[in-house]
Amino acid sequence: MAGLTGLLERQGYVAAIGAIALPNEPSVRLHEALGFVAAGTYRGTGFKLGEWIDVGLWQKDLAPRIAAPAEALPFEDLFSPGA
């Protein structure tokens, strides 16, 4: 996942959000080890294995917020000359 956040940073995003079906302690530990912090919970919005479950949101800031951010760089432009 560190590769994914690196790509998001290069594209100009200021935050990454991870959604985790709860409970899922291994996924929570993974996200937190990568610098994500708990940001909220959607109660009873996921449906998995025949039951309604909570979905947790984890956030990692990638860059400072500025008044007027540039448009995000399209993914395919990451691999074009000069990117």
C-alpha positions as CSV (number, residue, x, y, z in Angstrom):
1,M,0.0,0.0,0.0
2,A,3.0,2.3,0.5
3,G,3.3,2.3,-3.3
4,L,-0.3,3.4,-3.7
5,T,0.1,6.3,-1.3
6,G,3.3,7.3,-3.2
7,L,1.3,7.4,-6.5
8,L,-1.4,9.5,-4.9
9,E,1.2,12.0,-3.6
10,R,2.7,12.2,-7.1
11,Q,-0.8,12.9,-8.5
12,G,-1.3,15.8,-6.1
13,Y,-3.8,14.3,-3.7
14,V,-3.7,15.7,-0.1
15,A,-5.2,12.7,1.7
16,A,-5.9,9.0,1.2
17,I,-8.9,7.3,2.8
18,G,-9.2,3.6,3.6
19,A,-12.5,1.9,4.2
20,I,-12.3,-1.3,6.3
21,A,-15.2,-3.8,6.9
22,L,-15.3,-4.1,10.7
23,P,-14.3,-5.9,12.7
24,N,-11.0,-6.6,11.0
25,E,-8.1,-6.1,13.4
26,P,-5.3,-7.2,10.9
27,S,-6.5,-4.6,8.4
28,V,-6.7,-1.9,11.1
29,R,-3.1,-2.7,12.2
30,L,-1.9,-2.6,8.6
31,H,-3.4,0.8,7.9
32,E,-2.2,2.3,11.2
33,A,1.3,0.9,10.5
34,L,1.3,2.8,7.2
35,G,0.4,6.1,9.0
36,F,-3.4,6.1,8.7
37,V,-5.5,7.2,11.6
38,A,-9.2,6.4,12.5
39,A,-11.4,9.0,11.0
40,G,-15.0,7.7,11.5
41,T,-17.4,4.8,11.2
42,Y,-20.4,4.2,9.0
43,R,-22.8,2.2,11.1
44,G,-24.5,-0.8,9.5
45,T,-23.7,0.2,5.9
46,G,-21.8,-2.8,4.7
47,F,-23.3,-6.2,3.9
48,K,-20.9,-9.1,4.2
49,L,-21.5,-12.8,4.7
50,G,-25.3,-12.3,5.2
51,E,-25.2,-9.6,7.8
52,W,-25.0,-5.8,8.1
53,I,-21.6,-4.6,9.3
54,D,-19.9,-1.3,10.2
55,V,-17.4,0.2,7.8
56,G,-14.5,2.1,9.4
57,L,-12.7,5.0,7.7
58,W,-9.0,5.6,8.1
59,Q,-7.2,8.7,6.8
60,K,-3.6,9.5,5.9
61,D,-2.6,13.1,5.1
62,L,-0.3,13.2,2.1
63,A,0.3,16.9,1.7
64,P,-0.5,20.2,3.3
65,R,-3.8,21.9,2.4
66,I,-3.4,25.0,0.4
67,A,-6.1,27.6,-0.6
68,A,-6.5,26.5,-4.2
69,P,-5.0,23.1,-5.0
70,A,-4.1,22.1,-8.6
71,E,-6.2,19.5,-10.4
72,A,-5.0,16.0,-9.7
73,L,-2.7,14.5,-12.2
74,P,-4.4,11.7,-14.2
75,F,-3.0,8.3,-13.4
76,E,-1.9,7.6,-17.0
77,D,0.1,10.9,-16.9
78,L,2.3,9.5,-14.1
79,F,4.1,7.4,-16.7
80,S,4.4,9.8,-19.6
81,P,7.7,11.6,-20.3
82,G,8.3,14.6,-18.0
83,A,6.1,13.4,-15.2
